[in-house]
Amino acid sequence: MWPFDQNNQPMYQQYAQAYDTGNYYGIDNNQVWGHLFQFMQGAPADMQQRIYQQHFEQMPFEQRMALAQQMPQGYYMDPNDTWSMAQSFHRLGQEQPGLLQRALSHPLLTGAALGLVGLVAKHALAHQHNMVYQEQYGYPQQPQFGYPQQPPYGYNQGFQPDPYAQQQLYQERREIQEERRELRQEERYLEREEERERHHHHHNEW
């Protein structure tokens, strides 16, 4: 799961899609733990904590409460504070991953590991897409609408943003705005004509 394995891209897409749809049918639970531990051992700490926090923010309060109660001594979690939860979760994953697996085996938390791996897969794909973009253009792509960065048209292998298409789109937008402006001017002219006509009729009636 981390670092990104280019040869295994369909696996990331499968998990990311499962995360988006909530349908994890056909995903092997044992593999999920392998992917999660690999991420915990290999990914930068700040990235891990960001992803954990996002995961906990989306988790219902009763599940956060259940997880906080399952945490071993010395790894306090405040279910109202997702950042503190992320820090404790990260520390336990580094120091005693076996206890982390036991904590997440609570009946209320059966889908928590699956959801987390799905979220990790989304971030991994977005990170990889950004790296490819940076190699091609020499600067990172700006995330749109928050994190994680999602490229348009899905995660196509070898997807290359086309600056010329962007330029053409911009040109078309300008032309549409210009046409609208002309249309508004025409409408105002017609309104003035009608007003003049009404005034003229009114004047004749007298």
N, CA, C and O of each residue as an XYZ file, in Angstrom:
824
protein
N       0.841     -1.219      0.000
C       0.000      0.000      0.000
C       0.865      1.254      0.000
O       0.482      2.271     -0.579
N       2.013      1.193      0.635
C       2.931      2.336      0.657
C       4.350      1.817      0.776
O       4.585      0.916      1.581
N       5.333      2.345      0.003
C       5.150      3.344     -1.050
C       4.311      2.810     -2.207
O       4.088      1.605     -2.325
N       3.853      3.721     -3.053
C       2.920      3.379     -4.125
C       3.536      2.341     -5.058
O       4.669      2.489     -5.517
N       2.768      1.290     -5.329
C       3.216      0.221     -6.230
C       2.513      0.390     -7.576
O       1.338      0.053     -7.728
N       3.256      0.917     -8.547
C       2.701      1.227     -9.870
C       2.092     -0.013    -10.540
O       1.102      0.083    -11.266
N       2.703     -1.182    -10.282
C       2.231     -2.415    -10.919
C       0.922     -2.925    -10.321
O       0.275     -3.818    -10.871
N       0.550     -2.346     -9.197
C      -0.638     -2.839     -8.491
C      -1.755     -1.797     -8.465
O      -2.587     -1.786     -7.558
N      -1.762     -0.927     -9.469
C      -2.720      0.182     -9.479
C      -4.185     -0.274     -9.394
O      -4.970      0.370     -8.698
N      -4.588     -1.370    -10.081
C      -5.991     -1.809     -9.969
C      -6.415     -2.092     -8.526
O      -7.574     -1.886     -8.167
N      -5.470     -2.568     -7.696
C      -5.789     -2.847     -6.295
C      -6.150     -1.541     -5.566
O      -7.115     -1.500     -4.803
N      -5.370     -0.478     -5.807
C      -5.667      0.817     -5.182
C      -7.036      1.317     -5.646
O      -7.826      1.835     -4.856
N      -7.298      1.150     -6.949
C      -8.569      1.620     -7.491
C      -9.746      0.836     -6.901
O     -10.817      1.387     -6.647
N      -9.516     -0.466     -6.689
C     -10.572     -1.301     -6.095
C     -10.923     -0.802     -4.685
O     -12.096     -0.658     -4.339
N      -9.883     -0.542     -3.879
C     -10.117     -0.063     -2.504
C     -10.741      1.335     -2.497
O     -11.650      1.614     -1.716
N     -10.242      2.208     -3.376
C     -10.764      3.579     -3.432
C     -12.229      3.576     -3.845
O     -13.039      4.336     -3.314
N     -12.557      2.714     -4.797
C     -13.953      2.603     -5.258
C     -14.838      2.043     -4.145
O     -15.964      2.497     -3.938
N     -14.306      1.046     -3.433
C     -15.054      0.471     -2.303
C     -15.327      1.543     -1.251
O     -16.409      1.596     -0.666
N     -14.330      2.394     -1.022
C     -14.482      3.477     -0.042
C     -15.589      4.439     -0.484
O     -16.413      4.862      0.327
N     -15.598      4.779     -1.777
C     -16.594      5.734     -2.294
C     -18.006      5.164     -2.270
O     -18.963      5.885     -1.988
N     -18.139      3.870     -2.564
C     -19.475      3.260     -2.663
C     -19.941      2.632     -1.353
O     -21.136      2.421     -1.148
N     -18.973      2.330     -0.453
C     -19.319      1.634      0.790
C     -19.508      0.144      0.583
O     -19.953     -0.557      1.491
N     -19.174     -0.350     -0.612
C     -19.339     -1.774     -0.921
C     -17.968     -2.457     -0.953
O     -17.202     -2.286     -1.901
N     -17.668     -3.242      0.108
C     -16.367     -3.919      0.214
C     -16.468     -5.401     -0.125
O     -15.615     -6.198      0.266
N     -17.507     -5.757     -0.849
C     -17.710     -7.155     -1.213
C     -16.537     -7.652     -2.065
O     -16.128     -6.994     -3.021
N     -16.006     -8.816     -1.702
C     -14.915     -9.406     -2.498
C     -13.523     -8.991     -2.055
O     -12.533     -9.423     -2.645
N     -13.431     -8.150     -1.015
C     -12.109     -7.739     -0.515
C     -11.723     -8.639      0.657
O     -12.501     -8.837      1.590
N     -10.515     -9.176      0.590
C     -10.019    -10.117      1.603
C      -9.610     -9.370      2.872
O      -8.739     -8.501      2.844
N     -10.254     -9.723      3.980
C     -10.004     -9.026      5.242
C      -8.563     -9.184      5.724
O      -8.005     -8.263      6.319
N      -7.959    -10.343      5.470
C      -6.566    -10.550      5.891
C      -5.613     -9.629      5.124
O      -4.643     -9.115      5.681
N      -5.906     -9.435      3.854
C      -5.081     -8.526      3.052
C      -5.189     -7.090      3.556
O      -4.226     -6.324      3.512
N      -6.381     -6.746      4.035
C      -6.609     -5.388      4.543
C      -5.610     -5.057      5.646
O      -5.018     -3.978      5.658
N      -5.429     -6.002      6.576
C      -4.490     -5.755      7.680
C      -3.052     -5.664      7.181
O      -2.271     -4.849      7.674
N      -2.705     -6.489      6.214
C      -1.360     -6.420      5.634
C      -1.105     -5.051      5.023
O      -0.041     -4.464      5.223
N      -2.082     -4.545      4.279
C      -1.946     -3.227      3.648
C      -1.833     -2.124      4.706
O      -1.039     -1.192      4.577
N      -2.653     -2.259      5.755
C      -2.666     -1.228      6.793
C      -1.333     -1.183      7.534
O      -0.792     -0.103      7.774
N      -0.798     -2.357      7.900
C       0.487     -2.389      8.612
C       1.620     -1.867      7.736
O       2.532     -1.194      8.217
N       1.553     -2.187      6.446
C       2.579     -1.707      5.506
C       2.555     -0.172      5.452
O       3.602      0.476      5.433
N       1.346      0.394      5.427
C       1.193      1.851      5.419
C       1.742      2.453      6.711
O       2.426      3.476      6.690
N       1.431      1.802      7.839
C       1.888      2.315      9.136
C       3.409      2.312      9.254
O       3.997      3.184      9.893
N       4.031      1.319      8.629
C       5.499      1.220      8.709
C       6.199      2.120      7.687
O       7.324      2.565      7.913
N       5.520      2.388      6.551
C       6.231      3.050      5.456
C       5.905      4.501      5.194
O       6.743      5.224      4.654
N       4.710      4.957      5.560
C       4.288      6.317      5.192
C       4.792      7.353      6.193
O       4.981      7.028      7.366
N       5.013      8.594      5.753
C       5.449      9.657      6.674
C       4.426      9.877      7.790
O       3.220      9.751      7.579
N       4.932     10.206      8.980
C       4.064     10.342     10.162
C       2.987     11.402      9.965
O       1.838     11.191     10.354
N       3.340     12.546      9.361
C       2.346     13.619      9.225
C       1.218     13.203      8.282
O       0.057     13.554      8.495
N       1.572     12.450      7.237
C       0.542     11.957      6.318
C      -0.378     10.971      7.030
O      -1.600     11.030      6.887
N       0.221     10.069      7.794
C      -0.589      9.088      8.522
C      -1.592      9.793      9.442
O      -2.778      9.463      9.459
N      -1.095     10.761     10.198
C      -1.977     11.420     11.170
C      -3.090     12.198     10.480
O      -4.216     12.254     10.976
N      -2.773     12.801      9.330
C      -3.804     13.527      8.565
C      -4.906     12.583      8.104
O      -6.092     12.898      8.200
N      -4.492     11.407      7.597
C      -5.466     10.434      7.087
C      -6.280      9.848      8.245
O      -7.493      9.675      8.127
N      -5.618      9.545      9.354
C      -6.338      9.008     10.519
C      -7.370     10.029     11.011
O      -8.507      9.679     11.328
N      -6.954     11.289     11.067
C      -7.885     12.308     11.547
C      -9.101     12.408     10.629
O     -10.235     12.496     11.101
N      -8.863     12.395      9.318
C      -9.980     12.447      8.361
C     -10.910     11.241      8.568
O     -12.134     11.367      8.522
N     -10.300     10.078      8.795
C     -11.077      8.858      9.021
C     -11.953      8.993     10.269
O     -13.128      8.626     10.253
N     -11.372      9.521     11.349
C     -12.123      9.645     12.606
C     -13.213     10.714     12.502
O     -14.264     10.597     13.132
N     -12.960     11.754     11.708
C     -13.984     12.795     11.540
C     -15.231     12.227     10.856
O     -16.348     12.673     11.118
N     -15.029     11.241      9.978
C     -16.155     10.648      9.261
C     -16.808      9.501     10.047
O     -17.865      9.000      9.665
N     -16.176      9.101     11.130
C     -16.663      7.961     11.912
C     -17.762      8.416     12.880
O     -17.597      9.435     13.551
N     -18.878      7.684     12.966
C     -19.926      8.050     13.935
C     -19.371      8.098     15.367
O     -18.434      7.374     15.702
N     -19.959      8.953     16.195
C     -19.435      9.162     17.544
C     -19.391      7.863     18.355
O     -18.433      7.615     19.087
N     -20.435      7.036     18.217
C     -20.466      5.793     19.029
C     -19.284      4.879     18.679
O     -18.773      4.164     19.541
N     -18.853      4.906     17.412
C     -17.686      4.102     17.016
C     -16.397      4.703     17.578
O     -15.499      3.978     18.007
N     -16.317      6.030     17.571
C     -15.137      6.696     18.167
C     -15.051      6.366     19.656
O     -13.971      6.130     20.200
N     -16.218      6.356     20.297
C     -16.300      6.038     21.733
C     -15.831      4.599     21.967
O     -15.067      4.328     22.893
N     -16.302      3.676     21.108
C     -15.919      2.266     21.252
C     -14.416      2.094     21.076
O     -13.785      1.338     21.814
N     -13.844      2.788     20.105
C     -12.400      2.680     19.868
C     -11.611      3.233     21.049
O     -10.627      2.635     21.484
N     -12.055      4.393     21.570
C     -11.373      5.003     22.719
C     -11.359      4.034     23.911
O     -10.374      3.953     24.645
N     -12.469      3.300     24.090
C     -12.559      2.350     25.217
C     -11.689      1.111     24.984
O     -11.257      0.467     25.940
N     -11.433      0.779     23.715
C     -10.630     -0.402     23.392
C      -9.122     -0.142     23.453
O      -8.325     -1.080     23.482
N      -8.742      1.131     23.471
C      -7.312      1.453     23.429
C      -6.623      0.999     24.716
O      -7.160      1.179     25.809
N      -5.420      0.404     24.578
C      -4.708     -0.048     25.787
C      -4.242      1.127     26.647
O      -4.220      2.278     26.211
N      -3.872      0.793     27.880
C      -3.424      1.821     28.826
C      -2.216      2.565     28.256
O      -1.331      1.962     27.649
N      -2.194      3.874     28.462
C      -1.067      4.669     27.958
C      -1.322      5.260     26.582
O      -0.506      6.023     26.064
N      -2.462      4.904     25.990
C      -2.804      5.428     24.658
C      -4.190      6.073     24.725
O      -5.123      5.652     24.041
N      -4.297      7.087     25.552
C      -5.593      7.731     25.787
C      -6.115      8.384     24.504
O      -5.361      8.997     23.749
N      -7.420      8.237     24.280
C      -8.099      8.893     23.160
C      -9.300      9.668     23.676
O     -10.072      9.162     24.491
N      -9.452     10.887     23.202
C     -10.642     11.677     23.492
C     -11.552     11.596     22.258
O     -11.215     12.155     21.214
N     -12.705     10.905     22.361
C     -13.565     10.726     21.183
C     -14.110     12.031     20.606
O     -14.627     12.052     19.489
N     -13.992     13.128     21.375
C     -14.435     14.437     20.868
C     -13.326     15.178     20.125
O     -13.575     16.212     19.505
N     -12.107     14.651     20.189
C     -10.953     15.342     19.599
C     -10.281     14.405     18.582
O      -9.469     13.555     18.947
N     -10.632     14.578     17.311
C     -10.136     13.645     16.289
C      -8.617     13.741     16.091
O      -7.980     12.767     15.692
N      -8.042     14.915     16.371
C      -6.585     15.051     16.211
C      -5.849     14.240     17.277
O      -4.852     13.581     16.982
N      -6.344     14.289     18.524
C      -5.706     13.498     19.601
C      -5.897     12.004     19.317
O      -5.014     11.195     19.602
N      -7.053     11.645     18.754
C      -7.294     10.242     18.395
C      -6.281      9.785     17.342
O      -5.727      8.689     17.422
N      -6.056     10.656     16.353
C      -5.120     10.331     15.270
C      -3.707     10.125     15.816
O      -2.990      9.223     15.382
N      -3.319     10.963     16.765
C      -1.967     10.860     17.347
C      -1.791      9.552     18.127
O      -0.783      8.861     17.981
N      -2.787      9.226     18.956
C      -2.713      7.983     19.748
C      -2.747      6.755     18.846
O      -2.022      5.786     19.071
N      -3.591      6.808     17.830
C      -3.723      5.703     16.882
C      -2.388      5.474     16.160
O      -1.943      4.339     15.993
N      -1.771      6.566     15.742
C      -0.487      6.483     15.038
C       0.589      5.888     15.952
O       1.371      5.033     15.535
N       0.614      6.356     17.203
C       1.638      5.886     18.156
C       1.479      4.388     18.425
O       2.462      3.648     18.471
N       0.227      3.953     18.602
C      -0.022      2.534     18.861
C       0.364      1.697     17.634
O       0.920      0.607     17.771
N       0.068      2.211     16.446
C       0.421      1.508     15.208
C       1.926      1.338     15.059
O       2.395      0.338     14.516
N       2.679      2.322     15.546
C       4.142      2.249     15.467
C       4.714      1.305     16.526
O       5.637      0.532     16.269
N       4.132      1.397     17.733
C       4.736      0.704     18.880
C       4.180     -0.710     19.079
O       4.931     -1.636     19.386
N       2.868     -0.876     18.906
C       2.261     -2.196     19.165
C       1.126     -2.466     18.166
O      -0.043     -2.460     18.553
N       1.453     -2.700     16.895
C       0.401     -2.879     15.879
C      -0.543     -4.045     16.182
O      -1.708     -4.013     15.789
N      -0.053     -5.068     16.874
C      -0.912     -6.203     17.224
C      -2.053     -5.774     18.133
O      -3.176     -6.257     17.992
N      -1.768     -4.863     19.069
C      -2.816     -4.353     19.976
C      -3.810     -3.486     19.224
O      -4.988     -3.415     19.575
N      -3.318     -2.831     18.186
C      -4.205     -1.999     17.372
C      -5.232     -2.877     16.649
O      -6.412     -2.538     16.555
N      -4.746     -4.013     16.142
C      -5.647     -4.948     15.446
C      -6.704     -5.473     16.413
O      -7.869     -5.639     16.052
N      -6.274     -5.731     17.658
C      -7.217     -6.225     18.660
C      -8.260     -5.146     19.001
O      -9.441     -5.447     19.170
N      -7.807     -3.893     19.099
C      -8.729     -2.792     19.416
C      -9.786     -2.633     18.325
O     -10.945     -2.337     18.618
N      -9.384     -2.829     17.065
C     -10.319     -2.652     15.946
C     -11.185     -3.890     15.689
O     -12.014     -3.889     14.779
N     -10.994     -4.944     16.488
C     -11.817     -6.149     16.298
C     -13.128     -6.083     17.088
O     -13.912     -7.031     17.063
N     -13.369     -4.966     17.789
C     -14.629     -4.742     18.494
C     -15.794     -4.822     17.481
O     -15.670     -4.321     16.363
N     -16.933     -5.456     17.872
C     -18.067     -5.620     16.930
C     -18.518     -4.321     16.254
O     -18.933     -4.332     15.096
N     -18.434     -3.204     16.983
C     -18.863     -1.933     16.400
C     -17.864     -1.406     15.371
O     -18.185     -0.516     14.585
N     -16.654     -1.960     15.381
C     -15.577     -1.397     14.554
C     -15.149     -2.327     13.415
O     -14.071     -2.160     12.845
N     -15.994     -3.305     13.088
C     -15.572     -4.306     12.102
C     -15.220     -3.687     10.738
O     -14.327     -4.176     10.046
N     -15.919     -2.621     10.360
C     -15.628     -2.009      9.054
C     -14.587     -0.909      9.107
O     -14.240     -0.332      8.077
N     -14.074     -0.607     10.324
C     -13.177      0.544     10.466
C     -11.870      0.358      9.696
O     -11.395      1.286      9.041
N     -11.286     -0.850      9.777
C     -10.019     -1.096      9.080
C     -10.218     -1.033      7.566
O      -9.384     -0.487      6.843
N     -11.336     -1.601      7.093
C     -11.646     -1.547      5.658
C     -11.769     -0.101      5.177
O     -11.190      0.279      4.159
N     -12.525      0.689      5.917
C     -12.713      2.094      5.548
C     -11.409      2.854      5.549
O     -11.169      3.694      4.682
N     -10.559      2.557      6.531
C      -9.275      3.248      6.631
C      -8.372      2.903      5.449
O      -7.730      3.785      4.878
N      -8.323      1.622      5.082
C      -7.487      1.210      3.947
C      -8.026      1.819      2.645
O      -7.249      2.193      1.766
N      -9.352      1.918      2.525
C      -9.945      2.578      1.358
C      -9.519      4.033      1.255
O      -9.209      4.532      0.173
N      -9.509      4.704      2.403
C      -9.093      6.110      2.436
C      -7.607      6.248      2.110
O      -7.205      7.162      1.390
N      -6.800      5.338      2.642
C      -5.356      5.325      2.340
C      -5.143      5.154      0.832
O      -4.304      5.831      0.239
N      -5.909      4.242      0.216
C      -5.782      3.997     -1.228
C      -6.105      5.256     -2.024
O      -5.434      5.560     -3.010
N      -7.142      5.993     -1.591
C      -7.495      7.244     -2.285
C      -6.354      8.252     -2.195
O      -6.012      8.906     -3.181
N      -5.772      8.371     -1.010
C      -4.652      9.305     -0.824
C      -3.432      8.867     -1.632
O      -2.740      9.696     -2.223
N      -3.174      7.561     -1.654
C      -2.012      7.036     -2.390
C      -2.145      7.332     -3.879
O      -1.181      7.748     -4.521
N      -3.351      7.117     -4.433
C      -3.595      7.409     -5.848
C      -3.438      8.899     -6.138
O      -2.829      9.289     -7.134
N      -3.997      9.725     -5.254
C      -3.912     11.175     -5.443
C      -2.458     11.637     -5.367
O      -2.025     12.477     -6.156
N      -1.707     11.084     -4.413
C      -0.301     11.442     -4.232
C       0.506     11.046     -5.471
O       1.350     11.806     -5.947
N       0.234      9.854     -5.977
C       0.934      9.365     -7.161
C       0.619     10.237     -8.375
O       1.510     10.577     -9.153
N      -0.645     10.592     -8.528
C      -1.053     11.441     -9.651
C      -0.307     12.782     -9.589
O       0.150     13.304    -10.606
N      -0.198     13.320     -8.376
C       0.470     14.615     -8.192
C       1.960     14.502     -8.512
O       2.549     15.423     -9.078
N       2.571     13.363     -8.143
C       3.999     13.150     -8.425
C       4.232     13.101     -9.938
O       5.187     13.691    -10.444
N       3.359     12.398    -10.648
C       3.477     12.288    -12.110
C       3.330     13.670    -12.741
O       4.074     14.043    -13.648
N       2.354     14.413    -12.238
C       2.108     15.769    -12.748
C       3.344     16.643    -12.544
O       3.734     17.410    -13.425
N       3.953     16.509    -11.363
C       5.126     17.319    -11.030
C       6.308     16.966    -11.935
O       7.060     17.844    -12.358
N       6.463     15.673    -12.228
C       7.552     15.248    -13.125
C       7.361     15.843    -14.519
O       8.328     16.211    -15.186
N       6.097     15.933    -14.953
C       5.818     16.429    -16.304
C       5.916     17.943    -16.400
O       6.410     18.481    -17.391
N       5.441     18.628    -15.363
C       5.315     20.083    -15.465
C       6.266     20.858    -14.549
O       6.369     22.082    -14.643
N       6.950     20.146    -13.676
C       7.952     20.806    -12.841
C       7.402     21.505    -11.619
O       8.157     22.142    -10.883
N       6.089     21.400    -11.380
C       5.521     21.988    -10.155
C       4.317     21.153     -9.738
O       3.661     20.552    -10.590
N       4.015     21.104     -8.444
C       2.904     20.253     -7.988
C       1.567     20.812     -8.432
O       1.385     22.026     -8.530
N       0.637     19.911     -8.700
C      -0.713     20.337     -9.063
C      -1.412     20.843     -7.819
O      -1.292     20.256     -6.744
N      -2.139     21.933     -7.971
C      -2.837     22.498     -6.822
C      -4.069     21.665     -6.511
O      -4.881     21.406     -7.399
N      -4.221     21.237     -5.246
C      -5.438     20.475     -4.901
C      -6.670     21.345     -5.081
O      -6.649     22.540     -4.786
N      -7.747     20.730     -5.569
C      -9.001     21.441     -5.724
C     -10.024     20.848     -4.767
O     -10.100     19.631     -4.594
N     -10.801     21.716     -4.155
C     -11.892     21.292     -3.273
C     -11.391     20.381     -2.162
O     -11.986     19.340     -1.882
N     -10.298     20.780     -1.536
C      -9.828     20.043     -0.360
C      -8.973     18.838     -0.695
O      -8.670     18.576     -1.858
N      -8.595     18.122      0.324
C      -7.689     16.986      0.227
C      -8.501     15.715      0.366
O      -9.423     15.745      1.181
N      -8.288     14.619     -0.309
C      -7.184     14.392     -1.234
C      -7.465     14.923     -2.634
O      -8.614     15.066     -3.053
N      -6.377     15.208     -3.339
C      -6.484     15.676     -4.723
C      -7.054     14.573     -5.608
O      -6.542     13.454     -5.638
N      -8.096     14.899     -6.308
C      -8.660     13.910     -7.233
C      -8.577     14.442     -8.648
O      -9.201     15.454     -8.967
N      -7.819     13.778     -9.500
C      -7.720     14.251    -10.881
C      -9.035     14.067    -11.616
O      -9.798     13.155    -11.297
N      -9.314     14.923    -12.603
C     -10.552     14.742    -13.358
C     -10.527     13.463    -14.178
O      -9.464     12.921    -14.480
N     -11.705     12.994    -14.530
C     -11.895     11.798    -15.365
C     -11.335     10.528    -14.728
O     -10.938      9.612    -15.448
N     -11.293     10.450    -13.412
C     -10.828      9.226    -12.743
C      -9.323      9.084    -12.808
O      -8.628      9.952    -13.335
N      -8.830      7.995    -12.275
C      -7.380      7.790    -12.191
C      -6.897      7.014    -13.410
O      -6.581      5.829    -13.305
N      -6.838      7.664    -14.552
C      -6.375      6.978    -15.749
C      -4.859      6.873    -15.731
O      -4.160      7.836    -15.416
N      -4.367      5.700    -16.069
C      -2.925      5.538    -16.140
C      -2.408      6.398    -17.287
O      -2.971      6.399    -18.381
N      -1.340      7.121    -17.024
C      -0.769      7.953    -18.071
C      -1.634      9.159    -18.399
O      -1.481      9.758    -19.464
N      -2.541      9.524    -17.502
C      -3.385     10.691    -17.735
C      -2.525     11.952    -17.779
O      -1.738     12.204    -16.867
N      -2.677     12.735    -18.834
C      -1.887     13.959    -18.961
C      -2.813     15.148    -19.172
O      -3.517     15.219    -20.179
N      -2.815     16.092    -18.218
C      -3.642     17.281    -18.413
C      -3.178     18.033    -19.666
O      -1.977     18.152    -19.906
N      -4.109     18.533    -20.450
C      -3.771     19.188    -21.710
C      -3.906     20.704    -21.563
O      -5.023     21.218    -21.508
N      -2.785     21.424    -21.500
C      -2.869     22.887    -21.302
C      -3.578     23.585    -22.467
O      -4.200     24.630    -22.278
N      -3.482     23.000    -23.684
C      -4.136     23.619    -24.834
C      -5.651     23.541    -24.715
O      -6.371     24.477    -25.065
N      -6.117     22.397    -24.211
C      -7.565     22.240    -24.000
C      -8.046     23.270    -22.986
O      -9.125     23.844    -23.134
N      -7.235     23.497    -21.953
C      -7.586     24.497    -20.929
C      -7.706     25.886    -21.566
O      -8.643     26.634    -21.288
N      -6.742     26.208    -22.421
C      -6.710     27.503    -23.088
C      -7.951     27.681    -23.972
O      -8.560     28.750    -24.013
N      -8.304     26.597    -24.677
C      -9.470     26.629    -25.561
C     -10.748     26.848    -24.753
O     -11.632     27.607    -25.149
N     -10.822     26.160    -23.605
C     -11.978     26.289    -22.721
C     -12.118     27.734    -22.246
O     -13.215     28.293    -22.215
N     -10.989     28.319    -21.879
C     -10.970     29.699    -21.401
C     -11.464     30.640    -22.509
O     -12.255     31.551    -22.263
N     -10.977     30.395    -23.736
C     -11.367     31.203    -24.895
C     -12.871     31.103    -25.135
O     -13.538     32.108    -25.381
N     -13.406     29.863    -25.059
C     -14.832     29.657    -25.273
C     -15.663     30.370    -24.216
O     -16.707     30.949    -24.514
N     -15.181     30.319    -22.970
C     -15.897     31.009    -21.889
C     -15.947     32.509    -22.151
O     -16.971     33.160    -21.940
N     -14.810     33.047    -22.621
C     -14.745     34.482    -22.926
C     -15.763     34.840    -24.012
O     -16.455     35.854    -23.921
N     -15.844     33.993    -25.039
C     -16.772     34.252    -26.150
C     -18.221     34.199    -25.680
O     -19.048     35.010    -26.096
N     -18.523     33.230    -24.802
C     -19.887     33.110    -24.269
C     -20.245     34.359    -23.464
O     -21.349     34.891    -23.579
N     -19.277     34.825    -22.636
C     -19.518     36.035    -21.839
C     -19.771     37.240    -22.752
O     -20.631     38.077    -22.479
N     -19.003     37.305    -23.834
C     -19.141     38.405    -24.804
C     -20.527     38.386    -25.453
O     -21.174     39.421    -25.607
N     -20.969     37.168    -25.832
C     -22.288     37.024    -26.442
C     -23.404     37.426    -25.478
O     -24.382     38.068    -25.859
N     -23.224     37.024    -24.212
C     -24.225     37.380    -23.206
C     -24.317     38.894    -23.048
O     -25.402     39.458    -22.909
N     -23.151     39.535    -23.074
C     -23.103     40.993    -22.908
C     -23.845     41.668    -24.060
O     -24.614     42.604    -23.841
N     -23.616     41.198    -25.277
C     -24.291     41.755    -26.457
C     -25.799     41.528    -26.377
O     -26.596     42.397    -26.731
N     -26.166     40.342    -25.905
C     -27.585     40.014    -25.770
C     -28.265     40.951    -24.778
O     -29.376     41.428    -25.008
N     -27.566     41.206    -23.657
C     -28.123     42.115    -22.649
C     -28.306     43.524    -23.222
O     -29.313     44.183    -22.961
N     -27.330     43.972    -23.997
C     -27.424     45.298    -24.609
C     -28.632     45.369    -25.554
O     -29.365     46.356    -25.590
N     -28.807     44.279    -26.316
C     -29.922     44.213    -27.249
C     -31.255     44.258    -26.506
O     -32.189     44.950    -26.913
N     -31.323     43.496    -25.391
C     -32.549     43.478    -24.595
C     -32.867     44.863    -24.040
O     -34.017     45.301    -24.038
N     -31.825     45.541    -23.570
C     -32.034     46.899    -23.020
C     -32.550     47.857    -24.115
O     -33.418     48.694    -23.870
N     -31.997     47.707    -25.306
C     -32.418     48.547    -26.435
C     -33.889     48.309    -26.749
O     -34.652     49.254    -26.952
N     -34.290     47.009    -26.788
C     -35.690     46.669    -27.079
C     -36.621     47.204    -26.008
O     -37.709     47.701    -26.298
N     -36.170     47.095    -24.749
C     -36.992     47.609    -23.644
C     -37.212     49.113    -23.788
O     -38.313     49.610    -23.551
N     -36.161     49.830    -24.176
C     -36.277     51.290    -24.354
C     -37.258     51.617    -25.493
O     -38.049     52.556    -25.409
N     -37.175     50.809    -26.555
C     -38.075     50.998    -27.691
C     -39.537     50.798    -27.266
O     -40.420     51.577    -27.626
N     -39.765     49.720    -26.483
C     -41.115     49.439    -26.008
C     -41.636     50.559    -25.110
O     -42.796     50.965    -25.182
N     -40.741     51.033    -24.275
C     -41.100     52.113    -23.342
C     -41.497     53.367    -24.132
O     -42.470     54.045    -23.804
N     -40.718     53.652    -25.179
C     -40.986     54.813    -26.017
C     -42.344     54.650    -26.724
O     -43.125     55.594    -26.848
N     -42.587     53.415    -27.178
C     -43.836     53.101    -27.884
C     -45.028     53.308    -26.946
O     -46.034     53.914    -27.313
N     -44.878     52.774    -25.699
C     -45.969     52.917    -24.713
C     -46.247     54.395    -24.418
O     -47.393     54.838    -24.344
N     -45.172     55.120    -24.259
C     -45.278     56.538    -23.933
C     -45.985     57.277    -25.078
O     -46.806     58.166    -24.849
N     -45.653     56.895    -26.288
C     -46.233     57.505    -27.484
C     -47.744     57.234    -27.549
O     -48.529     58.146    -27.811
N     -48.151     55.960    -27.306
C     -49.574     55.585    -27.288
C     -50.320     56.361    -26.228
O     -51.407     56.889    -26.463
N     -49.716     56.418    -25.058
C     -50.310     57.105    -23.929
C     -50.544     58.572    -24.283
O     -51.590     59.142    -23.971
N     -49.580     59.151    -24.919
C     -49.628     60.548    -25.305
C     -50.769     60.773    -26.320
O     -51.481     61.774    -26.247
N     -50.933     59.823    -27.270
C     -51.973     59.944    -28.288
C     -53.385     59.843    -27.691
O     -54.323     60.482    -28.168
N     -53.512     59.019    -26.626
C     -54.832     58.839    -26.012
C     -55.346     60.154    -25.440
O     -56.544     60.435    -25.457
N     -54.418     60.943    -24.939
C     -54.797     62.248    -24.396
C     -55.118     63.199    -25.549
O     -55.461     64.358    -25.315
